[in-house]
Amino acid sequence: MVTDGGRLAGRVAVVTGASRGMGRAIALRLARDGADCVVMYRRDAARAGEAVAEIERLGRRGLALRLELAEPAEVAPAFARIGEAFGRVDILVWNAAATAFRPTLEQKSHNVDRTFAISVDSFVAAVQAAVPLMRDRPGRVVAVSGIDSHQAMTAHGVLGAAKAALESLVRSLAMELGPLGITVNGVSPGLVETDSAQFYVERGISREYTDAVKRIVALTPVRRAGTGEDVAALVAYLASDAAAFLTGQTIVIDGGLTVVSPLNLMQA
Ligand SMILES: NC(=O)c1ccc[n+]([C@@H]2O[C@H](COP(=O)([O-])OP(=O)(O)OC[C@H]3O[C@@H](n4cnc5c(N)ncnc54)[C@H](OP(=O)(O)O)[C@@H]3O)[C@@H](O)[C@H]2O)c1
């Protein structure tokens, strides 16, 4: 269904990891709010194409662009292509991440490098490439972090460290880019049911997925798991003009899971 206008009408958004999961929900929400959208992906060209088709059904322009984020040198040429196709970028959503979920003592150095290359090195390269395309209008950068950035989680040591670095960059970039009219924020989701969540639960902590989700839901104040749409609604707000005075923050969106003291869990 074609939708008219919207609070992001006329903006161009770039979303990494938008072929599936949270990234896809974010790209579709931004398109529903009026933005044209670049769907970045690594391997799944078919699902990236489906996301673009859906964006176009909403009456927006869409483009699927393959980019291996473990190769930071490929980032600048990809943004040059976006610049040629759309003339500008208004919203950059750094959503994709990948790691080998393992105890830190068992991590191979190439996995450590790859995890940081995707979440840190390529993010820096993308901001450097995107900012010149944002300069003459309000710009928005939103990074997707995770609760592993500030809470120890089994098999998340390296990813959590990369996400903590990402949150640190959110603060320093907010300071550097604020004078240019660009805000930089993070969102930090709890459990959101996607391919990655299932992979982490089954391989990372060796639990049966459905049962693990039931137990997490029971410990979550709002008594449900998160959805991509929950996170997308927050990203869409941060991307909007209404959030112009909000910068340098990483907002936890987890249904209250991490505000409950571990001491309370002893009652469960
Ligand atoms: N799910 C959760 O519970 C949860 C909780 C907290 C934080 N997060 C964070 O939320 C973000 C999205 O997670 P998700 O669960 O939606 O993930 P997901 O369903 O596994 O999707 C991952 C996306 O990232 C892309 N991607 C993976 N490796 C890449 C690489 N090397 N280069 C470029 N793109 C790559 C994938 O592209 P292809 O489809 O082409 O492979 C896919 O689009 C991640 O940053 C994750 O750490 C997730």
The ligand as a Gaussian input file, in Angstrom:
#p B3LYP/6-31G(d) Opt

LIG

0 1
 N       18.287000     -10.392000      18.274000
 C       18.552000      -9.977000      19.492000
 O       18.004000     -10.480000      20.496000
 C       19.521000      -8.840000      19.702000
 C       19.653000      -8.318000      20.990000
 C       20.509000      -7.230000      21.195000
 C       21.203000      -6.691000      20.113000
 N       21.059000      -7.234000      18.883000
 C       21.800000      -6.580000      17.789000
 O       20.863000      -6.199000      16.792000
 C       21.477000      -6.201000      15.510000
 C       20.640000      -7.007000      14.531000
 O       20.513000      -8.310000      15.044000
 P       19.489000      -9.363000      14.421000
 O       19.150000     -10.295000      15.523000
 O       18.410000      -8.667000      13.669000
 O       20.447000     -10.134000      13.365000
 P       20.117000     -11.172000      12.205000
 O       18.649000     -11.507000      12.133000
 O       21.075000     -12.295000      12.373000
 O       20.511000     -10.347000      10.886000
 C       21.837000     -10.010000      10.703000
 C       21.932000      -9.040000       9.538000
 O       23.278000      -8.571000       9.455000
 C       23.830000      -8.861000       8.167000
 N       25.233000      -9.209000       8.326000
 C       25.758000     -10.206000       9.091000
 N       27.107000     -10.243000       8.969000
 C       27.436000      -9.250000       8.103000
 C       28.660000      -8.794000       7.543000
 N       29.826000      -9.383000       7.848000
 N       28.635000      -7.760000       6.679000
 C       27.452000      -7.168000       6.347000
 N       26.256000      -7.549000       6.829000
 C       26.236000      -8.583000       7.693000
 C       22.999000     -10.013000       7.641000
 O       23.056000     -10.022000       6.209000
 P       22.713000     -11.386000       5.340000
 O       21.243000     -11.660000       5.567000
 O       22.979000     -11.017000       3.942000
 O       23.583000     -12.464000       5.889000
 C       21.619000      -9.676000       8.209000
 O       20.974000      -8.729000       7.385000
 C       22.894000      -6.726000      15.740000
 O       23.765000      -5.644000      15.880000
 C       22.781000      -7.470000      17.064000
 O       24.026000      -7.533000      17.743000
 C       20.243000      -8.295000      18.637000

